[in-house]
């Protein structure tokens, strides 16, 4: 985390303009009433010299200076924070010749690939804390020239009264108490159970107007969302247990849910969530040396029942041409081909080294995903890591259909 001094502001503003230029349309769509589509940044050299905008450098500087000065004119240096990270990683993904979804690697999956990304966070607030400005910008690039940038978060929060907060913009909400799944996360990004911590900060928030009311120990949050959708959450600590009620309504109908969590002593926590057709129960325990164990049981009613999975198996067995292979691959969604899954995570920290083990099992057919992550902090702000993800299961089980045998990842990340 960096605090920007007064002497560094203008130098930083020029750099900030270049960074924010790629994000301008995305931020404008969030904070201003403009019909701006989601931003997908294309390679400039793909358009050629004729596609270049001669005014881009000037426009970038104006945009950066405008947004930067909008914040710093009313914020002291100590109230403005800038932090983030940048990284690169490489993957090996050998094709799974035994998978009926990818015989002889007909999908043409590459054996090697690489990508890079950068994410930056900007926070500003006066000493009085009557308002807060927050932006999360992220860009990534992959081998082959594919590039993308977006504003994962961009909001202004106002605190006109001690009992009232108003937030306007794009926000990443964190509903629910589960670690790998959140049945009540009606307005939160969907988690990947194999990467529940979002290690590369790729999550994108939801555009909203949120009103938070703090009433005698009860927190009430009301949401106005896109396309006329509305949502609400009520939180209260009841007899030492965190309890939340969740509500969401849009054109597809109404969803309700409840989540709860309680800590026992200094080491044990139990949690659970339930919504229509979805439920989760779990807990975590911290041993000596900060070794942490998480275990969860999840049921998702939108997964395939046994008959539906048998129909998928038949379609996979009889796929014979490009059309049928495309159809059966489109129908395959790992970790959603059944209705009940188990999850275990063990985190073992040791000085500068950290080992994380994750195992996810389809409890109907016993197929298994195992992921091991080894991270080393070579400097306080630099880490390197290696990740290996393996898939196991009998022929015809859910994870035996994975199109790759394993995913091996190596990468490095710099934090600023």
N, C-alpha and C positions, 0 to 999 in steps of 0.2 A: 504494500500500500504506500502511495506517495502523496505527500501534501505539497501543493504547488505554491511556491513563494511568489511575491508580487513581481520580482525581476524576471521570473521565468515565464510569466503568463503569455506575453506576446510571442515569444519563441514557440511556446507550446501551441498557441492558437494556429500558427501556420501549419504545423504538423497535424493538428486536430482537423483542420479543414480538409486535408487530403483523405484522412480516415473516414470522416463523416460524409464525404461526398457520395460514396457508394451506398450509404445508409439513408440519404436524404429522403428519397421517395417513401421508404418504409416508415421512417419516423413521421413524415408528413401524413401518411395514411392513418397513423395512430393518434397524433395530437391535433390534427387540423381537419376540418370537414372537406377533404378532397377525395375524389374517386381515384385513388392510386392503387394499382394492383401490387401483389407481393413481388418483392424485388428479386430478380435473378440476374446477377451480374455476368455479362458475357465478356469473353476475351476481346480486348480492343483490336489485337492484330487479326482476329477473325473477320472483322468488318473491313479492314484495309484502310488506307489513308483517307479514302472518300468518306468513311464512316466516322472519322474523328471530329470532335467538336472543338474548334479553335478557342472557344471561350471557356472551355472546361477549367483550366487552371485559375482563371479569374473568378469563375463561379464558385469553385471549390473554396477559394480564400474567403469570399464573401460569406458563404454558408457557414464555414468554420468560425469566422470572426463573429458573425451574428449570434450563432448559438452559444459560443463561448462567452461573449460579452453579456448575453442575456442572463447568464448565471453569475458571472463574477462582478457585475456592477452592483449587485445587492448582497454578495456573499464575501465574507472575509476569507483570507487565504486558508485559515485553519478549518473553514467549513467546506472546502472543496476537496474531494478525494478522487484520485484516479488510480486504478489498479486493474490487473488482469493477468493473462498468460498467453503464451504462444508455444506451439509444439509441432512436431512432425513425427509420423510413424509409418512403418512399413509392415505389410502383411504377406504371409504365405498361406494360400488357400488351395491345397491340392484337391482336385476333383474326386468325388466319391463314385467310382465306377460301378459300385454295387447298388447305387440308388436307381430305382426305376424311373425317377424323375430326371436323371441326367446320365443315361447310358452313353459311354464313350465321350463324355463331356460334350454332348450336343449343344449345350447352352453356351459353350465357348467361354467358360469362366476363366479368368486369368490366374496363373499360378502365383504371380507376384503383383503387388500393387503398393502404391504409396500415396500419402496425403499430408497436408499441413493445414493448420487452422490457427486463428488468433481471436481472442475474445477480450474486450475491454469494458470496464465498468466505470461509470461516472456518477458521482454522488455530490450533491450540493444541498446545504441547509444552513440557515442562519443560526446564531447562538440561541435565539428564542424558540427554535424548532416549530415555528408556526407554519412552515411549509418545507417540503422536501422535493428535490428533483433527482430522478434516477434514470439512467439509460444503460442498457446492456447491448453492445454491438458485437456481432460475430461474423467472421468470414472464413471460408475454407476453400481449398483447391485440391483437386485430385489429379493423378497422372492422366494424361490425355486431354488436359485443358479445361475440364469442367470446373467452373468456379461458381460460388454462391455467397451472398452476403445478406444478412437480415438484422433487424432490430428485435432481439429476443424480448426485451423489455424497454418501455419508454413511458414514464408516467410522472405526473405531478401529484403530490399529496398535500392537502391542506388540513390544518388543525385549528379551526376557528374557535373551538371550545375544548376544554379538557375532556369532555365526554363525547366529542364528535371528531371523526376523521373523514375526509372526502378524497378519494383517489380517482384520477381521470387518466386513462391511457391503456397501455398494454402491460399486463402484470402476469408473472408466473405464480399462480396460486399453489399452495401445498396443503391440500385437503387430505384427511385420513391419517391413520396411525400406523398402517402397515409399512413394512420395509420393501418388499419386492412387488406387492400389488396393493392397490387402493380402490376397493369397490365403491367408495363414496366420493371419489375424486371427479365429480361431475364437471368441474371447470378447470381441472389441473391437467398438465401434459400426461399422456399415457406413459407409464414406466416400462422399460425393458427389464424383465426380471433378471436377465443375465448381466445387466449393467444398471442396477437401480439407483446408483449415486450420480448418474449422468456425468461421468468423469471428464468429458470434453465440453461441458456446458453448452450442449446443443439444444436444450429445450427452448421452445418459443411459447410466450405467454398468450393470453386471451385479451382482446380489446374489451374494455369495460368502463363503467362508472360504478365505483363501489363506495358505499356509505357504511362506516363502522360506528356503532353506538355502544358506549360503555355504561351500563346501567346496573349499579349495585351488585357488582361481582359477576354480572352476565354480559358477555360480548355478543352483539348482534351485528351481522354483516349482511347487507342487502346489495344485490348486483343487478345492473342493467347491462345486458350483453347484446351482441349483434343479432339482427333479424328478429327483434322483439322478444328474445329469450330473457328470462329472469331467473335468479337463483338467490338462495339465502343460506346462512349458517348461524347457528346459535351455539355458543360455547359457555360452559360453566364447570367449575371445579366442585364436585359433589362428593363429600366424604372421602377426600383424598384421591378421587378418580377424575381424570379429565374426560368430560363427556361433551360430544358435539352432535347436533342434529343438522342434517344436510337436506337441501331441497333444490330442485332444478326443473324448469318447465320451458319447453320450446315447441316447435311445430310437430315434433315426433311424440310428444306426450310429457308426462310428469314422472320424475324420479325422486324418491326419498331414501334416506339412509341414516344410520347412526354409527358413530365410532367412539371408542373409549380406550383409555390407557391408564395404567396405574403402576407406580414404582413402589417396590417393597424393599425397605432397607437401602443399602448402598449399591446393590449389585443386580437385583432382579427387576425386570419390567415385563408386564403382560399387556397385550393389546388385542383389539379385535374391531372388525367392521362388518356391517351387514347392510345390504341394499337388496332391492328386488332382483332375484336370480343370482346374486353374488354374495359371497361371505368369505371372511378371512379371520383366522385366529392364530396368534403367535406370541412370541416372547423373546427376550434377550437376557443374557447373563454375562456379567463381566467378572472374569477371574483375576487372580493376582497377575501383575505385570501388564494389566490392561488388555489381556486376551479376551476378545469379545465373541460370543456365540449368539447367532440369531436363528430361530427355527419358526417356520410358518406353514400352515395348511390352508390352501386356497381352493374355493369352489366357484367356478364360473358357468352360469347357466347358458351363456352364449357359445360355449365350446361344443364340439361334436359329441353326440351320444354314440353308443356302440354301433347302432345301425347306420348312422350317417358316416362313421369312420369306415365301416365295411364297404359302403358305396364308394368312398374315396379310394380305398384299396383296389377295388375292381376297376375303377377308371384309370388308376395308375398302371395296373397290370396290362390293360388293353390299349394303352396309348401307343400309337404307331406312326403318326405323322406330325408335322409341325403344329397343326391346329390343335390336335388332341394333347400334345405335350404342353403347349402354351396354356390350355385350359386347366390341366391337372396341376401345373406349377402355380397357376394363379389361385387355385383352391387350397394350396398348401400353406399353412400359417403356423410355423413352429411355436410350441407352447400354447396353442389354442385349438389343438386337434382333439383334446379331451376336456373333461370338466373338472377334474380334481388333480391338483399338483402339490407336491411337497417341496419345501425350500430350506436349505441350510447354508449358513455363511459363518465362516470362522476367520477372524482377523487377528494376526499375531504380530504385534509391533516389537521391534528390537533395535534400540538406538536409531540409526539412520536407515535401517532396513525394515520393510513392511511386507508381510506375506498375507494374501487374502485368498481363501478357498471358497468357492460357491458350487453347490450341487443342487440341481433341479430335476425332479423325477415326475414322470407321468405315472400316477398311481394305478392306472388301469392296466397298462402293458409293461411297466417297469423300465421303459427306456429312460436314459439318463443324459443330462448335460453336466459336464464338470469343467469349471474354469478356475485356473490358478493365475494369480497376479503377483509378481515380485517387483517391488519398487525400491529404489535406492536414492536417497537424497545426497548427491555428490557435493552440493553447496546448499546454503540455506534457501536459495531461490531457484535451484536447478535439480530436477529429478530425472532419472532414467528408469525404464520399466520394461518388463517382458510379460506377455500374457499368452497363455495357451488354453484353448477351448477345445475339448474333446466331446464326441458324441458316441453313445453306446446304446445298443438295443438289439433284440432279436429281429430277424428278417420280418418285415411287415409291421414292425412297431413304429410309433410316431417318428422318433429321431433317426431311425434307419433310413428315412427318406431324405435326410439332409443331402443337399447337392454337393457339399464338400466334406472331406474326411475330418478335417480339423481347421481351426483358424489360429495361426501363430502370429503374434504381434510384437514388435519391438519399437520403442519410441523414446523421445526425450521431450521435456517440457520446461520452459523458463517462466518464472513468475515475477511480475514487476508491480 
